[in-house]
Amino acid sequence: MAQRDKPSPWQQTRSGFATRMRRRNLKAAPALTAPSDDSLHYLAAVMNRHVESRGEPSALDTNITMMPILDAARQSARTGTTLKLSALPQ
């Protein structure tokens, strides 16, 4: 008698997720359209000025704002002290 292969944890998770979605009557989100469908397409669109990327999570202005915050968080975690951040220039 052949031993039946058990599904991997990954397959069980995916199967369980699909089952939960069906039970809740949820549908998958529609696929993203170009240029948002791929990070390289998006970068090319931004560089060619086909897309204005201000205020989005991956936008340069957002990342410039976040870097001092993340650096202060790292330093605070390393030293165990509270750091006060100054206002960013406009």
PDB file of N, CA, C and O in Angstrom, chain B, residues numbered from 101:
ATOM      1  N   MET B 101       0.843  -1.178   0.000  1.00  0.00           N
ATOM      2  CA  MET B 101       0.000   0.000   0.000  1.00  0.00           C
ATOM      3  C   MET B 101       0.887   1.238   0.000  1.00  0.00           C
ATOM      4  O   MET B 101       1.742   1.386   0.873  1.00  0.00           O
ATOM      5  N   ALA B 102       0.694   2.116  -0.956  1.00  0.00           N
ATOM      6  CA  ALA B 102       1.521   3.309  -1.084  1.00  0.00           C
ATOM      7  C   ALA B 102       1.131   4.333  -0.021  1.00  0.00           C
ATOM      8  O   ALA B 102      -0.043   4.530   0.291  1.00  0.00           O
ATOM      9  N   GLN B 103       2.157   4.968   0.515  1.00  0.00           N
ATOM     10  CA  GLN B 103       1.904   5.995   1.520  1.00  0.00           C
ATOM     11  C   GLN B 103       1.448   7.269   0.816  1.00  0.00           C
ATOM     12  O   GLN B 103       2.071   7.717  -0.146  1.00  0.00           O
ATOM     13  N   ARG B 104       0.385   7.828   1.296  1.00  0.00           N
ATOM     14  CA  ARG B 104      -0.157   9.037   0.689  1.00  0.00           C
ATOM     15  C   ARG B 104       0.675  10.236   1.125  1.00  0.00           C
ATOM     16  O   ARG B 104       0.980  10.394   2.307  1.00  0.00           O
ATOM     17  N   ASP B 105       1.039  11.075   0.165  1.00  0.00           N
ATOM     18  CA  ASP B 105       1.822  12.272   0.483  1.00  0.00           C
ATOM     19  C   ASP B 105       0.958  13.270   1.230  1.00  0.00           C
ATOM     20  O   ASP B 105      -0.164  13.570   0.822  1.00  0.00           O
ATOM     21  N   LYS B 106       1.492  13.779   2.326  1.00  0.00           N
ATOM     22  CA  LYS B 106       0.785  14.804   3.084  1.00  0.00           C
ATOM     23  C   LYS B 106       1.091  16.162   2.463  1.00  0.00           C
ATOM     24  O   LYS B 106       2.209  16.395   2.004  1.00  0.00           O
ATOM     25  N   PRO B 107       0.111  17.056   2.444  1.00  0.00           N
ATOM     26  CA  PRO B 107       0.391  18.399   1.915  1.00  0.00           C
ATOM     27  C   PRO B 107       1.373  19.132   2.832  1.00  0.00           C
ATOM     28  O   PRO B 107       1.389  18.934   4.047  1.00  0.00           O
ATOM     29  N   SER B 108       2.177  19.971   2.216  1.00  0.00           N
ATOM     30  CA  SER B 108       3.142  20.758   2.985  1.00  0.00           C
ATOM     31  C   SER B 108       2.403  21.810   3.802  1.00  0.00           C
ATOM     32  O   SER B 108       1.252  22.124   3.500  1.00  0.00           O
ATOM     33  N   PRO B 109       3.047  22.364   4.838  1.00  0.00           N
ATOM     34  CA  PRO B 109       2.406  23.445   5.603  1.00  0.00           C
ATOM     35  C   PRO B 109       2.004  24.611   4.707  1.00  0.00           C
ATOM     36  O   PRO B 109       0.977  25.251   4.937  1.00  0.00           O
ATOM     37  N   TRP B 110       2.814  24.886   3.687  1.00  0.00           N
ATOM     38  CA  TRP B 110       2.489  25.974   2.769  1.00  0.00           C
ATOM     39  C   TRP B 110       1.190  25.683   2.029  1.00  0.00           C
ATOM     40  O   TRP B 110       0.329  26.555   1.910  1.00  0.00           O
ATOM     41  N   GLN B 111       1.048  24.445   1.528  1.00  0.00           N
ATOM     42  CA  GLN B 111      -0.171  24.077   0.818  1.00  0.00           C
ATOM     43  C   GLN B 111      -1.376  24.115   1.753  1.00  0.00           C
ATOM     44  O   GLN B 111      -2.462  24.527   1.347  1.00  0.00           O
ATOM     45  N   GLN B 112      -1.195  23.692   2.991  1.00  0.00           N
ATOM     46  CA  GLN B 112      -2.287  23.727   3.953  1.00  0.00           C
ATOM     47  C   GLN B 112      -2.714  25.169   4.228  1.00  0.00           C
ATOM     48  O   GLN B 112      -3.907  25.459   4.319  1.00  0.00           O
ATOM     49  N   THR B 113      -1.744  26.065   4.359  1.00  0.00           N
ATOM     50  CA  THR B 113      -2.050  27.465   4.618  1.00  0.00           C
ATOM     51  C   THR B 113      -2.811  28.072   3.448  1.00  0.00           C
ATOM     52  O   THR B 113      -3.820  28.752   3.638  1.00  0.00           O
ATOM     53  N   ARG B 114      -2.322  27.824   2.241  1.00  0.00           N
ATOM     54  CA  ARG B 114      -2.992  28.373   1.052  1.00  0.00           C
ATOM     55  C   ARG B 114      -4.392  27.809   0.923  1.00  0.00           C
ATOM     56  O   ARG B 114      -5.334  28.539   0.615  1.00  0.00           O
ATOM     57  N   SER B 115      -4.532  26.517   1.155  1.00  0.00           N
ATOM     58  CA  SER B 115      -5.840  25.881   1.062  1.00  0.00           C
ATOM     59  C   SER B 115      -6.788  26.451   2.113  1.00  0.00           C
ATOM     60  O   SER B 115      -7.953  26.721   1.824  1.00  0.00           O
ATOM     61  N   GLY B 116      -6.287  26.630   3.325  1.00  0.00           N
ATOM     62  CA  GLY B 116      -7.096  27.189   4.397  1.00  0.00           C
ATOM     63  C   GLY B 116      -7.511  28.620   4.107  1.00  0.00           C
ATOM     64  O   GLY B 116      -8.633  29.021   4.414  1.00  0.00           O
ATOM     65  N   PHE B 117      -6.607  29.392   3.517  1.00  0.00           N
ATOM     66  CA  PHE B 117      -6.907  30.783   3.181  1.00  0.00           C
ATOM     67  C   PHE B 117      -8.020  30.847   2.148  1.00  0.00           C
ATOM     68  O   PHE B 117      -8.951  31.641   2.279  1.00  0.00           O
ATOM     69  N   ALA B 118      -7.924  30.006   1.117  1.00  0.00           N
ATOM     70  CA  ALA B 118      -8.950  29.995   0.078  1.00  0.00           C
ATOM     71  C   ALA B 118     -10.298  29.583   0.661  1.00  0.00           C
ATOM     72  O   ALA B 118     -11.335  30.140   0.302  1.00  0.00           O
ATOM     73  N   THR B 119     -10.275  28.607   1.559  1.00  0.00           N
ATOM     74  CA  THR B 119     -11.526  28.162   2.194  1.00  0.00           C
ATOM     75  C   THR B 119     -12.142  29.277   3.023  1.00  0.00           C
ATOM     76  O   THR B 119     -13.350  29.503   2.958  1.00  0.00           O
ATOM     77  N   ARG B 120     -11.316  29.985   3.811  1.00  0.00           N
ATOM     78  CA  ARG B 120     -11.837  31.092   4.631  1.00  0.00           C
ATOM     79  C   ARG B 120     -12.409  32.194   3.746  1.00  0.00           C
ATOM     80  O   ARG B 120     -13.436  32.785   4.081  1.00  0.00           O
ATOM     81  N   MET B 121     -11.758  32.476   2.625  1.00  0.00           N
ATOM     82  CA  MET B 121     -12.273  33.510   1.716  1.00  0.00           C
ATOM     83  C   MET B 121     -13.628  33.108   1.154  1.00  0.00           C
ATOM     84  O   MET B 121     -14.530  33.940   1.058  1.00  0.00           O
ATOM     85  N   ARG B 122     -13.779  31.833   0.780  1.00  0.00           N
ATOM     86  CA  ARG B 122     -15.064  31.374   0.249  1.00  0.00           C
ATOM     87  C   ARG B 122     -16.147  31.452   1.318  1.00  0.00           C
ATOM     88  O   ARG B 122     -17.272  31.861   1.033  1.00  0.00           O
ATOM     89  N   ARG B 123     -15.815  31.064   2.537  1.00  0.00           N
ATOM     90  CA  ARG B 123     -16.796  31.092   3.615  1.00  0.00           C
ATOM     91  C   ARG B 123     -17.263  32.515   3.899  1.00  0.00           C
ATOM     92  O   ARG B 123     -18.438  32.736   4.195  1.00  0.00           O
ATOM     93  N   ARG B 124     -16.377  33.451   3.813  1.00  0.00           N
ATOM     94  CA  ARG B 124     -16.716  34.849   4.093  1.00  0.00           C
ATOM     95  C   ARG B 124     -17.246  35.562   2.859  1.00  0.00           C
ATOM     96  O   ARG B 124     -17.595  36.740   2.915  1.00  0.00           O
ATOM     97  N   ASN B 125     -17.303  34.843   1.747  1.00  0.00           N
ATOM     98  CA  ASN B 125     -17.788  35.403   0.495  1.00  0.00           C
ATOM     99  C   ASN B 125     -16.911  36.573   0.038  1.00  0.00           C
ATOM    100  O   ASN B 125     -17.411  37.563  -0.497  1.00  0.00           O
ATOM    101  N   LEU B 126     -15.612  36.449   0.252  1.00  0.00           N
ATOM    102  CA  LEU B 126     -14.666  37.487  -0.152  1.00  0.00           C
ATOM    103  C   LEU B 126     -14.100  37.160  -1.524  1.00  0.00           C
ATOM    104  O   LEU B 126     -14.011  35.997  -1.918  1.00  0.00           O
ATOM    105  N   LYS B 127     -13.728  38.185  -2.226  1.00  0.00           N
ATOM    106  CA  LYS B 127     -13.122  38.006  -3.533  1.00  0.00           C
ATOM    107  C   LYS B 127     -11.729  38.623  -3.513  1.00  0.00           C
ATOM    108  O   LYS B 127     -11.473  39.580  -2.782  1.00  0.00           O
ATOM    109  N   ALA B 128     -10.850  38.077  -4.306  1.00  0.00           N
ATOM    110  CA  ALA B 128      -9.493  38.608  -4.413  1.00  0.00           C
ATOM    111  C   ALA B 128      -9.538  39.981  -5.075  1.00  0.00           C
ATOM    112  O   ALA B 128     -10.405  40.261  -5.903  1.00  0.00           O
ATOM    113  N   ALA B 129      -8.598  40.819  -4.698  1.00  0.00           N
ATOM    114  CA  ALA B 129      -8.502  42.154  -5.300  1.00  0.00           C
ATOM    115  C   ALA B 129      -8.109  42.015  -6.767  1.00  0.00           C
ATOM    116  O   ALA B 129      -7.397  41.077  -7.127  1.00  0.00           O
ATOM    117  N   PRO B 130      -8.556  42.926  -7.611  1.00  0.00           N
ATOM    118  CA  PRO B 130      -8.169  42.851  -9.019  1.00  0.00           C
ATOM    119  C   PRO B 130      -6.674  43.097  -9.173  1.00  0.00           C
ATOM    120  O   PRO B 130      -6.049  43.774  -8.357  1.00  0.00           O
ATOM    121  N   ALA B 131      -6.126  42.537 -10.224  1.00  0.00           N
ATOM    122  CA  ALA B 131      -4.696  42.699 -10.491  1.00  0.00           C
ATOM    123  C   ALA B 131      -4.388  44.170 -10.763  1.00  0.00           C
ATOM    124  O   ALA B 131      -5.207  44.892 -11.332  1.00  0.00           O
ATOM    125  N   LEU B 132      -3.203  44.601 -10.353  1.00  0.00           N
ATOM    126  CA  LEU B 132      -2.780  45.974 -10.596  1.00  0.00           C
ATOM    127  C   LEU B 132      -2.473  46.168 -12.072  1.00  0.00           C
ATOM    128  O   LEU B 132      -2.040  45.242 -12.758  1.00  0.00           O
ATOM    129  N   THR B 133      -2.699  47.367 -12.543  1.00  0.00           N
ATOM    130  CA  THR B 133      -2.405  47.683 -13.943  1.00  0.00           C
ATOM    131  C   THR B 133      -1.052  48.381 -14.021  1.00  0.00           C
ATOM    132  O   THR B 133      -0.545  48.906 -13.030  1.00  0.00           O
ATOM    133  N   ALA B 134      -0.488  48.374 -15.208  1.00  0.00           N
ATOM    134  CA  ALA B 134       0.802  49.028 -15.425  1.00  0.00           C
ATOM    135  C   ALA B 134       0.636  50.522 -15.176  1.00  0.00           C
ATOM    136  O   ALA B 134      -0.420  51.049 -15.526  1.00  0.00           O
ATOM    137  N   PRO B 135       1.559  51.220 -14.619  1.00  0.00           N
ATOM    138  CA  PRO B 135       2.888  50.802 -14.219  1.00  0.00           C
ATOM    139  C   PRO B 135       2.965  50.290 -12.783  1.00  0.00           C
ATOM    140  O   PRO B 135       4.051  49.952 -12.312  1.00  0.00           O
ATOM    141  N   SER B 136       1.847  50.227 -12.085  1.00  0.00           N
ATOM    142  CA  SER B 136       1.879  49.821 -10.681  1.00  0.00           C
ATOM    143  C   SER B 136       2.011  48.321 -10.500  1.00  0.00           C
ATOM    144  O   SER B 136       2.108  47.852  -9.366  1.00  0.00           O
ATOM    145  N   ASP B 137       2.019  47.557 -11.575  1.00  0.00           N
ATOM    146  CA  ASP B 137       2.058  46.107 -11.475  1.00  0.00           C
ATOM    147  C   ASP B 137       3.443  45.559 -11.160  1.00  0.00           C
ATOM    148  O   ASP B 137       3.572  44.396 -10.776  1.00  0.00           O
ATOM    149  N   ASP B 138       4.471  46.369 -11.314  1.00  0.00           N
ATOM    150  CA  ASP B 138       5.841  45.891 -11.123  1.00  0.00           C
ATOM    151  C   ASP B 138       6.692  47.076 -10.653  1.00  0.00           C
ATOM    152  O   ASP B 138       6.530  48.197 -11.138  1.00  0.00           O
ATOM    153  N   SER B 139       7.583  46.821  -9.722  1.00  0.00           N
ATOM    154  CA  SER B 139       8.386  47.916  -9.174  1.00  0.00           C
ATOM    155  C   SER B 139       9.277  48.557 -10.242  1.00  0.00           C
ATOM    156  O   SER B 139       9.499  49.768 -10.207  1.00  0.00           O
ATOM    157  N   LEU B 140       9.787  47.774 -11.181  1.00  0.00           N
ATOM    158  CA  LEU B 140      10.640  48.353 -12.229  1.00  0.00           C
ATOM    159  C   LEU B 140       9.817  49.178 -13.219  1.00  0.00           C
ATOM    160  O   LEU B 140      10.275  50.220 -13.688  1.00  0.00           O
ATOM    161  N   HIS B 141       8.610  48.719 -13.538  1.00  0.00           N
ATOM    162  CA  HIS B 141       7.729  49.527 -14.402  1.00  0.00           C
ATOM    163  C   HIS B 141       7.408  50.857 -13.718  1.00  0.00           C
ATOM    164  O   HIS B 141       7.404  51.911 -14.354  1.00  0.00           O
ATOM    165  N   TYR B 142       7.139  50.789 -12.416  1.00  0.00           N
ATOM    166  CA  TYR B 142       6.795  51.998 -11.670  1.00  0.00           C
ATOM    167  C   TYR B 142       7.981  52.963 -11.634  1.00  0.00           C
ATOM    168  O   TYR B 142       7.813  54.165 -11.842  1.00  0.00           O
ATOM    169  N   LEU B 143       9.184  52.434 -11.369  1.00  0.00           N
ATOM    170  CA  LEU B 143      10.383  53.280 -11.349  1.00  0.00           C
ATOM    171  C   LEU B 143      10.586  53.948 -12.699  1.00  0.00           C
ATOM    172  O   LEU B 143      10.868  55.145 -12.767  1.00  0.00           O
ATOM    173  N   ALA B 144      10.444  53.183 -13.769  1.00  0.00           N
ATOM    174  CA  ALA B 144      10.616  53.751 -15.109  1.00  0.00           C
ATOM    175  C   ALA B 144       9.579  54.845 -15.367  1.00  0.00           C
ATOM    176  O   ALA B 144       9.907  55.880 -15.946  1.00  0.00           O
ATOM    177  N   ALA B 145       8.345  54.628 -14.946  1.00  0.00           N
ATOM    178  CA  ALA B 145       7.289  55.627 -15.155  1.00  0.00           C
ATOM    179  C   ALA B 145       7.576  56.898 -14.372  1.00  0.00           C
ATOM    180  O   ALA B 145       7.346  57.999 -14.874  1.00  0.00           O
ATOM    181  N   VAL B 146       8.076  56.760 -13.146  1.00  0.00           N
ATOM    182  CA  VAL B 146       8.418  57.938 -12.343  1.00  0.00           C
ATOM    183  C   VAL B 146       9.578  58.686 -12.982  1.00  0.00           C
ATOM    184  O   VAL B 146       9.549  59.913 -13.086  1.00  0.00           O
ATOM    185  N   MET B 147      10.592  57.955 -13.406  1.00  0.00           N
ATOM    186  CA  MET B 147      11.772  58.606 -14.000  1.00  0.00           C
ATOM    187  C   MET B 147      11.436  59.279 -15.326  1.00  0.00           C
ATOM    188  O   MET B 147      12.028  60.300 -15.675  1.00  0.00           O
ATOM    189  N   ASN B 148      10.495  58.713 -16.059  1.00  0.00           N
ATOM    190  CA  ASN B 148      10.066  59.319 -17.336  1.00  0.00           C
ATOM    191  C   ASN B 148       8.947  60.333 -17.151  1.00  0.00           C
ATOM    192  O   ASN B 148       8.393  60.846 -18.123  1.00  0.00           O
ATOM    193  N   ARG B 149       8.620  60.615 -15.891  1.00  0.00           N
ATOM    194  CA  ARG B 149       7.602  61.597 -15.518  1.00  0.00           C
ATOM    195  C   ARG B 149       6.210  61.263 -16.066  1.00  0.00           C
ATOM    196  O   ARG B 149       5.434  62.152 -16.417  1.00  0.00           O
ATOM    197  N   HIS B 150       5.915  59.959 -16.129  1.00  0.00           N
ATOM    198  CA  HIS B 150       4.572  59.524 -16.518  1.00  0.00           C
ATOM    199  C   HIS B 150       3.676  59.407 -15.290  1.00  0.00           C
ATOM    200  O   HIS B 150       2.451  59.369 -15.403  1.00  0.00           O
ATOM    201  N   VAL B 151       4.306  59.350 -14.110  1.00  0.00           N
ATOM    202  CA  VAL B 151       3.568  59.173 -12.858  1.00  0.00           C
ATOM    203  C   VAL B 151       4.090  60.176 -11.846  1.00  0.00           C
ATOM    204  O   VAL B 151       5.300  60.348 -11.702  1.00  0.00           O
ATOM    205  N   GLU B 152       3.185  60.833 -11.149  1.00  0.00           N
ATOM    206  CA  GLU B 152       3.552  61.718 -10.034  1.00  0.00           C
ATOM    207  C   GLU B 152       3.470  60.871  -8.776  1.00  0.00           C
ATOM    208  O   GLU B 152       2.405  60.349  -8.447  1.00  0.00           O
ATOM    209  N   SER B 153       4.577  60.730  -8.075  1.00  0.00           N
ATOM    210  CA  SER B 153       4.609  59.788  -6.952  1.00  0.00           C
ATOM    211  C   SER B 153       4.621  60.465  -5.588  1.00  0.00           C
ATOM    212  O   SER B 153       5.131  59.881  -4.632  1.00  0.00           O
ATOM    213  N   ARG B 154       4.096  61.641  -5.462  1.00  0.00           N
ATOM    214  CA  ARG B 154       4.139  62.345  -4.181  1.00  0.00           C
ATOM    215  C   ARG B 154       3.104  61.796  -3.212  1.00  0.00           C
ATOM    216  O   ARG B 154       1.943  61.598  -3.568  1.00  0.00           O
ATOM    217  N   GLY B 155       3.545  61.552  -1.972  1.00  0.00           N
ATOM    218  CA  GLY B 155       2.637  61.132  -0.921  1.00  0.00           C
ATOM    219  C   GLY B 155       2.329  59.647  -0.875  1.00  0.00           C
ATOM    220  O   GLY B 155       1.639  59.202   0.041  1.00  0.00           O
ATOM    221  N   GLU B 156       2.808  58.876  -1.816  1.00  0.00           N
ATOM    222  CA  GLU B 156       2.576  57.439  -1.798  1.00  0.00           C
ATOM    223  C   GLU B 156       3.601  56.774  -0.887  1.00  0.00           C
ATOM    224  O   GLU B 156       4.662  57.349  -0.643  1.00  0.00           O
ATOM    225  N   PRO B 157       3.311  55.580  -0.378  1.00  0.00           N
ATOM    226  CA  PRO B 157       4.249  54.931   0.544  1.00  0.00           C
ATOM    227  C   PRO B 157       5.659  54.735  -0.029  1.00  0.00           C
ATOM    228  O   PRO B 157       6.634  54.766   0.721  1.00  0.00           O
ATOM    229  N   SER B 158       5.777  54.537  -1.324  1.00  0.00           N
ATOM    230  CA  SER B 158       7.102  54.317  -1.901  1.00  0.00           C
ATOM    231  C   SER B 158       7.708  55.584  -2.504  1.00  0.00           C
ATOM    232  O   SER B 158       8.772  55.521  -3.121  1.00  0.00           O
ATOM    233  N   ALA B 159       7.053  56.723  -2.338  1.00  0.00           N
ATOM    234  CA  ALA B 159       7.525  57.967  -2.947  1.00  0.00           C
ATOM    235  C   ALA B 159       8.758  58.509  -2.236  1.00  0.00           C
ATOM    236  O   ALA B 159       8.976  58.261  -1.050  1.00  0.00           O
ATOM    237  N   LEU B 160       9.545  59.244  -2.979  1.00  0.00           N
ATOM    238  CA  LEU B 160      10.776  59.816  -2.440  1.00  0.00           C
ATOM    239  C   LEU B 160      10.499  60.739  -1.265  1.00  0.00           C
ATOM    240  O   LEU B 160      11.213  60.680  -0.264  1.00  0.00           O
ATOM    241  N   ASP B 161       9.477  61.596  -1.359  1.00  0.00           N
ATOM    242  CA  ASP B 161       9.206  62.524  -0.258  1.00  0.00           C
ATOM    243  C   ASP B 161       8.822  61.775   1.022  1.00  0.00           C
ATOM    244  O   ASP B 161       9.175  62.203   2.121  1.00  0.00           O
ATOM    245  N   THR B 162       8.108  60.672   0.882  1.00  0.00           N
ATOM    246  CA  THR B 162       7.753  59.870   2.051  1.00  0.00           C
ATOM    247  C   THR B 162       9.002  59.249   2.663  1.00  0.00           C
ATOM    248  O   THR B 162       9.161  59.248   3.884  1.00  0.00           O
ATOM    249  N   ASN B 163       9.882  58.725   1.830  1.00  0.00           N
ATOM    250  CA  ASN B 163      11.104  58.093   2.328  1.00  0.00           C
ATOM    251  C   ASN B 163      12.051  59.100   2.979  1.00  0.00           C
ATOM    252  O   ASN B 163      12.720  58.782   3.962  1.00  0.00           O
ATOM    253  N   ILE B 164      12.105  60.302   2.435  1.00  0.00           N
ATOM    254  CA  ILE B 164      12.946  61.342   3.036  1.00  0.00           C
ATOM    255  C   ILE B 164      12.417  61.715   4.412  1.00  0.00           C
ATOM    256  O   ILE B 164      13.195  61.990   5.325  1.00  0.00           O
ATOM    257  N   THR B 165      11.097  61.725   4.566  1.00  0.00           N
ATOM    258  CA  THR B 165      10.491  62.013   5.864  1.00  0.00           C
ATOM    259  C   THR B 165      10.751  60.883   6.854  1.00  0.00           C
ATOM    260  O   THR B 165      11.009  61.136   8.031  1.00  0.00           O
ATOM    261  N   MET B 166      10.685  59.662   6.394  1.00  0.00           N
ATOM    262  CA  MET B 166      10.798  58.501   7.283  1.00  0.00           C
ATOM    263  C   MET B 166      12.225  58.200   7.735  1.00  0.00           C
ATOM    264  O   MET B 166      12.411  57.647   8.818  1.00  0.00           O
ATOM    265  N   MET B 167      13.221  58.540   6.953  1.00  0.00           N
ATOM    266  CA  MET B 167      14.604  58.170   7.299  1.00  0.00           C
ATOM    267  C   MET B 167      15.050  58.725   8.649  1.00  0.00           C
ATOM    268  O   MET B 167      15.598  57.958   9.440  1.00  0.00           O
ATOM    269  N   PRO B 168      14.852  60.017   8.969  1.00  0.00           N
ATOM    270  CA  PRO B 168      15.257  60.500  10.291  1.00  0.00           C
ATOM    271  C   PRO B 168      14.494  59.803  11.421  1.00  0.00           C
ATOM    272  O   PRO B 168      15.044  59.576  12.499  1.00  0.00           O
ATOM    273  N   ILE B 169      13.231  59.466  11.171  1.00  0.00           N
ATOM    274  CA  ILE B 169      12.437  58.779  12.188  1.00  0.00           C
ATOM    275  C   ILE B 169      13.001  57.389  12.440  1.00  0.00           C
ATOM    276  O   ILE B 169      13.158  56.980  13.591  1.00  0.00           O
ATOM    277  N   LEU B 170      13.307  56.661  11.370  1.00  0.00           N
ATOM    278  CA  LEU B 170      13.858  55.317  11.524  1.00  0.00           C
ATOM    279  C   LEU B 170      15.260  55.348  12.137  1.00  0.00           C
ATOM    280  O   LEU B 170      15.594  54.495  12.959  1.00  0.00           O
ATOM    281  N   ASP B 171      16.077  56.321  11.743  1.00  0.00           N
ATOM    282  CA  ASP B 171      17.414  56.446  12.343  1.00  0.00           C
ATOM    283  C   ASP B 171      17.317  56.727  13.835  1.00  0.00           C
ATOM    284  O   ASP B 171      18.067  56.159  14.628  1.00  0.00           O
ATOM    285  N   ALA B 172      16.392  57.605  14.216  1.00  0.00           N
ATOM    286  CA  ALA B 172      16.212  57.916  15.641  1.00  0.00           C
ATOM    287  C   ALA B 172      15.707  56.684  16.394  1.00  0.00           C
ATOM    288  O   ALA B 172      16.124  56.438  17.526  1.00  0.00           O
ATOM    289  N   ALA B 173      14.821  55.915  15.778  1.00  0.00           N
ATOM    290  CA  ALA B 173      14.318  54.704  16.427  1.00  0.00           C
ATOM    291  C   ALA B 173      15.441  53.703  16.643  1.00  0.00           C
ATOM    292  O   ALA B 173      15.520  53.086  17.706  1.00  0.00           O
ATOM    293  N   ARG B 174      16.319  53.529  15.645  1.00  0.00           N
ATOM    294  CA  ARG B 174      17.467  52.622  15.801  1.00  0.00           C
ATOM    295  C   ARG B 174      18.387  53.096  16.915  1.00  0.00           C
ATOM    296  O   ARG B 174      18.810  52.302  17.755  1.00  0.00           O
ATOM    297  N   GLN B 175      18.698  54.388  16.924  1.00  0.00           N
ATOM    298  CA  GLN B 175      19.588  54.932  17.941  1.00  0.00           C
ATOM    299  C   GLN B 175      18.960  54.812  19.329  1.00  0.00           C
ATOM    300  O   GLN B 175      19.650  54.487  20.296  1.00  0.00           O
ATOM    301  N   SER B 176      17.670  55.070  19.431  1.00  0.00           N
ATOM    302  CA  SER B 176      16.977  54.965  20.701  1.00  0.00           C
ATOM    303  C   SER B 176      16.987  53.523  21.211  1.00  0.00           C
ATOM    304  O   SER B 176      17.188  53.284  22.402  1.00  0.00           O
ATOM    305  N   ALA B 177      16.772  52.572  20.312  1.00  0.00           N
ATOM    306  CA  ALA B 177      16.794  51.161  20.703  1.00  0.00           C
ATOM    307  C   ALA B 177      18.195  50.741  21.126  1.00  0.00           C
ATOM    308  O   ALA B 177      18.355  49.962  22.066  1.00  0.00           O
ATOM    309  N   ARG B 178      19.208  51.254  20.436  1.00  0.00           N
ATOM    310  CA  ARG B 178      20.588  50.888  20.742  1.00  0.00           C
ATOM    311  C   ARG B 178      21.041  51.480  22.076  1.00  0.00           C
ATOM    312  O   ARG B 178      21.725  50.811  22.850  1.00  0.00           O
ATOM    313  N   THR B 179      20.664  52.728  22.349  1.00  0.00           N
ATOM    314  CA  THR B 179      21.149  53.412  23.548  1.00  0.00           C
ATOM    315  C   THR B 179      20.184  53.335  24.718  1.00  0.00           C
ATOM    316  O   THR B 179      20.584  53.546  25.863  1.00  0.00           O
ATOM    317  N   GLY B 180      18.914  53.035  24.449  1.00  0.00           N
ATOM    318  CA  GLY B 180      17.920  52.993  25.510  1.00  0.00           C
ATOM    319  C   GLY B 180      17.463  54.362  25.968  1.00  0.00           C
ATOM    320  O   GLY B 180      16.910  54.497  27.060  1.00  0.00           O
ATOM    321  N   THR B 181      17.683  55.367  25.161  1.00  0.00           N
ATOM    322  CA  THR B 181      17.276  56.728  25.520  1.00  0.00           C
ATOM    323  C   THR B 181      16.173  57.212  24.571  1.00  0.00           C
ATOM    324  O   THR B 181      15.986  56.667  23.483  1.00  0.00           O
ATOM    325  N   THR B 182      15.457  58.234  25.006  1.00  0.00           N
ATOM    326  CA  THR B 182      14.431  58.850  24.175  1.00  0.00           C
ATOM    327  C   THR B 182      15.062  59.991  23.393  1.00  0.00           C
ATOM    328  O   THR B 182      15.793  60.809  23.953  1.00  0.00           O
ATOM    329  N   LEU B 183      14.780  60.041  22.110  1.00  0.00           N
ATOM    330  CA  LEU B 183      15.317  61.109  21.262  1.00  0.00           C
ATOM    331  C   LEU B 183      14.185  62.026  20.841  1.00  0.00           C
ATOM    332  O   LEU B 183      13.067  61.577  20.592  1.00  0.00           O
ATOM    333  N   LYS B 184      14.481  63.302  20.765  1.00  0.00           N
ATOM    334  CA  LYS B 184      13.505  64.290  20.279  1.00  0.00           C
ATOM    335  C   LYS B 184      13.917  64.670  18.859  1.00  0.00           C
ATOM    336  O   LYS B 184      15.073  64.995  18.587  1.00  0.00           O
ATOM    337  N   LEU B 185      12.937  64.619  17.972  1.00  0.00           N
ATOM    338  CA  LEU B 185      13.201  64.957  16.568  1.00  0.00           C
ATOM    339  C   LEU B 185      12.839  66.412  16.320  1.00  0.00           C
ATOM    340  O   LEU B 185      11.860  66.925  16.865  1.00  0.00           O
ATOM    341  N   SER B 186      13.631  67.062  15.501  1.00  0.00           N
ATOM    342  CA  SER B 186      13.307  68.435  15.115  1.00  0.00           C
ATOM    343  C   SER B 186      12.408  68.401  13.882  1.00  0.00           C
ATOM    344  O   SER B 186      12.350  67.389  13.184  1.00  0.00           O
ATOM    345  N   ALA B 187      11.732  69.462  13.622  1.00  0.00           N
ATOM    346  CA  ALA B 187      10.849  69.543  12.459  1.00  0.00           C
ATOM    347  C   ALA B 187      11.654  69.481  11.186  1.00  0.00           C
ATOM    348  O   ALA B 187      12.766  70.004  11.111  1.00  0.00           O
ATOM    349  N   LEU B 188      11.088  68.839  10.187  1.00  0.00           N
ATOM    350  CA  LEU B 188      11.745  68.753   8.896  1.00  0.00           C
ATOM    351  C   LEU B 188      11.596  70.068   8.146  1.00  0.00           C
ATOM    352  O   LEU B 188      10.563  70.726   8.271  1.00  0.00           O
ATOM    353  N   PRO B 189      12.600  70.471   7.368  1.00  0.00           N
ATOM    354  CA  PRO B 189      12.442  71.683   6.549  1.00  0.00           C
ATOM    355  C   PRO B 189      11.385  71.448   5.466  1.00  0.00           C
ATOM    356  O   PRO B 189      11.267  70.343   4.937  1.00  0.00           O
ATOM    357  N   GLN B 190      10.636  72.470   5.148  1.00  0.00           N
ATOM    358  CA  GLN B 190       9.582  72.336   4.135  1.00  0.00           C
ATOM    359  C   GLN B 190      10.128  72.462   2.764  1.00  0.00           C
ATOM    360  O   GLN B 190       9.379  72.375   1.791  1.00  0.00           O
TER     361      GLN B 190
END
